[in-house]
Every structure is written in structure tokens, then in C-alpha cells.
Amino acid sequence: MPANTDDIRTSVSKDIAALQQEVSRLQKMISAQSAEAYYEVRGRAGKAYDEALPRAKNAVAQIRAEGAAAAGAAREHPAATTTALLLAGAVGFLFGYLLSGRPQPQHRHWWR
């Protein structure tokens, strides 16, 4: 019996060592693939950023120019600006008032 037990232990030890080597090999493969994917995604993100940066700068410049033009028009025509803002506020108030008067739908729950 002892020889049989020793054989089993030796066999199990060899199997465990083989599994440990296989796990180590798989970990190295996963690590290499992860690093490759990381650098690929990082490169793509860098390209996208480099391509988007000039467009974003152009958009910001246009927004600033439009804002400055709107501010200038508001300064030149304060009565028209006030009228437009009051009209927009009144329409918003009326819309909110009309929506608040609508009855809310009754929710039917599945357990009732």
C-alpha cells in the first residue's frame, strides 16, 4: 500500500506542477495581450484627440464670436432684448402651467 500511495502523491504532484506551469503560461499570454490592447487603444485615443482638438478650438472660437455678437446686439437694443426675454419667460410659464393642470396617468402595478 505505501508504494501505491507514494505513486499517487507523485502523480498528483506532477499534475499540480503541470497545472501551475500552464496557469503561469496563460497569465503571461493574457498580460502580453492586455498590454498590446492597451497600447492600441491608447494610440487610437491619441489620434482621435489630435484630430478633434483643432475642430474643438474652431468651435470654441465660433461660440465666443457668436456670444460677443449676441452681447453686442443686446447692448445696442436693450428694449428688444428685454421683450424677447419676457416673451420667452411667459411662454415657459404658460407651458408649465398647462402641463401642471393635466391629470397624471394612473400607474398599474403588476401585483394589483
SEDO-776681 format. One record per atom (N, C-alpha, C, O): x, y, z. Coordinates in pm, whole numbers, plus 50000, padded with zeros to 5 digits. Layout:
XYZ
...
This chain:
500804988050000
500005000050000
500855012750000
500505022149928
501945013650076
502705025950079
503245029749941
503265041649907
503675020049863
504195023249731
503095029049644
503345038349566
501915023949655
500775028849578
500445043249619
500155051549532
500465046249747
500195059649796
501275069349749
500975080649709
502525064849754
503625073449707
503495076149558
503755087249512
503085066049482
502895067949338
501775078149312
501895086649224
500715077049388
499595086349371
500045100449406
499735109849333
500765101949518
501255115149557
502185120949452
502085132849419
503065112849399
503995117349296
503225121649172
503525132049112
502245113649134
501445116849015
500665129849036
500605138348947
500065131149154
499305143449184
500235155449187
499875166149139
501415153849244
502395164749249
502815169049109
502945180949081
503025159149020
503375162348881
502225169648812
502445179248739
500995164948837
499835171548777
499695186048825
499405195048747
499915187948955
499815201449011
500905210348952
500645221948919
502115205248939
503215213048881
502905216548736
503165227748692
502335206948662
501985209648522
500895220248514
500945229048428
499915219548603
498855229548606
499395243248642
498975253348585
500325243748737
500925256448774
501685262548657
501635274748635
502395254348582
503105259248465
502135264348359
502365274648296
501045257048341
500045261148242
499385274348284
499175283048200
499075275848412
498485288348461
499475299848443
499085310748402
500735297348471
501755307748453
501865311748307
501975323548275
501845301848217
501915304748074
500695312748029
500835322247951
499515309048077
498295316348041
498315330548095
497865339848028
498845332348215
498955345848272
499885354548188
499595366348167
500965348948141
501895356548058
501235360247925
501415371347875
500475350847868
499785353747742
498765364847760
498685374047678
497995364047867
496965374147894
497625387647919
497145397947871
498715387647992
499425400148020
499935406447890
499805418447871
500495398347803
501015403547676
499875408947590
500015419647530
498775401847583
497645406447503
497025419047563
496605428047489
496955419847694
496415431647759
497285443947731
496765454747703
498575442147739
499485453347711
499345457747566
499315469747538
499245448247475
499095451547333
497785459147310
497765469147239
496695454147371
495395460947356
495435474847417
494875484247361
496085476347531
496195489347597
496885499447506
496405510647488
498025495547450
498765504847366
498025507947236
498115519047184
497285498147186
496495500547065
495375510547093
495165519947016
494655508547204
493575517747240
494135531447273
493535541647238
495265531847340
495905544547374
496295552147246
496115564347238
496825544947149
497185551347022
495965556746949
495995567746895
494895548946947
493665553446882
493095565746951
492655575246886
493105565447084
492585576947158
493435589347132
492905600447120
494735587647124
495615598847094
495335604746957
495315616946939
495115595846859
494795600646724
493465608046723
493335618746663
492465602346791
491155608846796
491255622446862
490635632146817
492025623346969
492205636047038
492895646146948
492485657746940
493945641746880
494675650746790
493795655646675
493925667046631
492905646946627
492005650946519
490895660146569
490465669146496
490435658046691
489315665846744
489755679446798
488955688746801
490995680646839
491455693046900
491295705346810
490755715446857
491725705046684
491525716946600
490045720346581
489665732046580
489215710146565
487785712646548
487195718946674
486395728246666
487615713946790
487105719446915
487545733946933
486765742346977
488775736846898
489265750646909
488485759846815
488145771146852
488205754946695
487435762746600
486015765046651
485475776046638
485415754646708
484055755946761
484025765946877
483095774046886
485005765446965
485065774847078
485205789147026
484575798347077
486045790846925
486215804346870
484915809446809
484565821146826
484195800746739
482915804846681
481885807946788
481125817546775
481865800046893
480915802447003
481215815747070
480305823347102
482495818547091
482875831447151
482455842947062
481945853147109
482675841346932
482295852046838
480785854046839
480315865446838
480015843346840
478555844446842
478085850546974
477155858646977
478735846647083
478375852447213
478665867347217
477865875247269
479795871147163
480135885347160
479155893047072
478765904147106
478765886946960
477795893546871
476445894846939
475775905146928
476025884347010
474735884947081
474775895247193
473805902547214
475905895847265
476035905847372
476025919947314
475425929047372
476685921647200
476685934847136
475295938847091
474885950447107
474555929347033
473185932346989
472295935447109
471435944147101
472505928347220
471705930947340
472005944847395
471105951747443
473285948947389
473645962347436
473075973247347
472665983847395
473045970647216
472535980647122
471015981847126
470475992647101
470325970847157
468865970747156
468325965047288
467795953947289
468445972447397
468025967147527
466515964747534
466075955447602
465715972847468
464255971047474
463865958047404
463035950647455
464445955347289
464125943047216
464595930847294
463915920547296
465755931847358
466265920747438
465345917847556
465005906347583
464925928247624
464025926547738
462705920447693
462175911547759
462175925247582
460925919847530
461065905047495
460175897147527
462155901347430
462365887447391
462485878447514
461925867547517
463215883047615
463375875047737
462055873747812
461735862947862
461295884447820
459985883747887
459035874447812
458295866847873
459045875247679
458195866547600
458585851847619
457715843347635
459875848847618
460325835147640
459935830347779
459515818847795
460065838947880
459655835248015
458165832848025
457735823548093
457375841047959
455915839447962
455495826547894
454625819347944
456105823547781
455785811047712
456165799047800
455395789447809
457315799547864
457725788747955
456785787248072
456435776048109
456365798348131
455425797948242
454085791948198
453535783448267
453575796348083
452305791248032
452395776348003
451465768848036
453475772047944
453665757947914
453705749748044
453075739148051
454415754448143
454475747548271
453125747148340
452745737048399
452395758148332
451065758648393
450125748648326
449375741648394
450155748048195
449285738748123
449655724248153
448775715748166
450925721448165
451345707848197
450985703948340
450675692348367
451025713448430
450715710148570
449235707348589
448865700548684
448385712348502
446945710148514
446495696948457
445365692648482
447345690248381
446965677348323
446935666748431
447825666248516
445925658048430
445925647248529
447035637248499
447315633948383
447655632648604
448725622948588
448145609148559
447135605448620
448745601448470
448235588048442
448405579148565
449395580048637
447435570648585
447505561248696
448365549348656
448125542948554
449355546648736
450235535348707
449625522648764
449245522148881
449535512748682
449025499848727
450205490748751
451015488148662
450285486148871
451395477248907
451015462948877
449835459448878
451955454848850
451715441048809
451145432748924
450505422548900
451355437049050
450855428949160
449435432449200
448855425849287
448875442649139
447495446249173
446545440249076
445335442149088
